[in-house]
Amino acid sequence: MGREPPIVEASGLSKRYRLGGKSVDAVADVSLVIERGEFVAIRGRSGSGKSTLLGLLGLLLRPDAGHYWLNGRDILALGEDARASIRGSEVGFVFQLPALLPRVGALDNVALPLAYAGVGRAERQRRAGAALERVGLGRRGEHASHQLSGGEQQRVAIARAIVTGPSLILADEPTGALDNRTGDEIMAVFEELHRDGATLVVVTHAADVAARARRHVTLDDGRIIADDTAAMRCPVPVAAGGPR
C-alpha cells in the first residue's frame, strides 16, 4: 500500500482584500504541509493573517492564488457544493465563542452537524453522546447553554467539532474568552484528542497556549516567517524505547 497523503498540502496560497482602494495581502504565497496526527500552532501578531489562513485551510474562504489539497483531494478544482460537503464532514471548527443554540440541550447542539448531514435521529444521539463523553460532559447532555459554565460551553463546541469524525480540527483562539485555569483545561482536552490521533491546528497569540503544540508556524504580514517543531525549540533526550 502507498503512503497516505498529508492532511494539508498548500502551495503559494494568497488571499487579498480591498481596503480604502488598496489591495492588501492577508495571506501571501503561503506553502504548508501538515501530516496526519500533527498538532500545529499558528502564531503572529494581530493582523498577521492567522485567521485568514485558517479560513483557507477550512474551506471557509477561497484563495485568490495558489493550490490546496486536503487529504490528497484538489480542493480548488471542486464546486461550492462539493466544498461544502467536504467542509461539513472532514473539517471540525472551534472558535473563540462557542456559538451554541441558546435553548437547546448540549446533546442536540453537538448533534447539529449530523442533522445537516442527514444522519438519523437515533444515530445522531448516539454519536453526540459519545462526543460529549470524550470531552468529559457525558452527564450534561440535557443542559442548555445558559446552564453551563464558559468552559463547559467550549467543551460542547469541541464535541460538536469532532462529532462527524473529521480528519482536521481547526481552532481559532479557543481560549481567548476564558480565564487562565479554564483555558488550561480546554487545552488539556485538545492534547487528549491529539494523543488519540487527531490532527489539530490552533490559531493563538498566547504563548502558553502555543506551547502545548508540537509545531509552531509564525506569520507576519501574511507570510510564514518561521516553522519549527518542539524538538527544534527545546531539544530533550528521547527516553528508552522512543517517543510515545
MOKALIN-V873866 format. One record per run of one state. SS is the DSSP state (helix for helix, strand for strand, loop for the rest). FROM is the first residue (numbers start at 1). LEN is the number of residues. If there is no record, write none. Layout:
ss:SS from:FROM len:LEN
ss:SS from:FROM len:LEN
//
This chain:
ss:loop from:1 len:7
ss:strand from:8 len:12
ss:loop from:20 len:2
ss:strand from:22 len:13
ss:loop from:35 len:4
ss:strand from:39 len:5
ss:loop from:44 len:6
ss:helix from:50 len:8
ss:loop from:58 len:7
ss:strand from:65 len:6
ss:loop from:71 len:2
ss:strand from:73 len:2
ss:helix from:75 len:3
ss:loop from:78 len:2
ss:helix from:80 len:11
ss:strand from:91 len:4
ss:loop from:95 len:10
ss:strand from:105 len:1
ss:helix from:106 len:11
ss:loop from:117 len:4
ss:helix from:121 len:14
ss:loop from:135 len:9
ss:strand from:144 len:1
ss:helix from:145 len:3
ss:loop from:148 len:2
ss:helix from:150 len:13
ss:loop from:163 len:5
ss:strand from:168 len:5
ss:loop from:173 len:7
ss:helix from:180 len:16
ss:loop from:196 len:4
ss:strand from:200 len:4
ss:loop from:204 len:3
ss:helix from:207 len:4
ss:loop from:211 len:4
ss:strand from:215 len:6
ss:loop from:221 len:2
ss:strand from:223 len:7
ss:helix from:230 len:4
ss:loop from:234 len:11
//
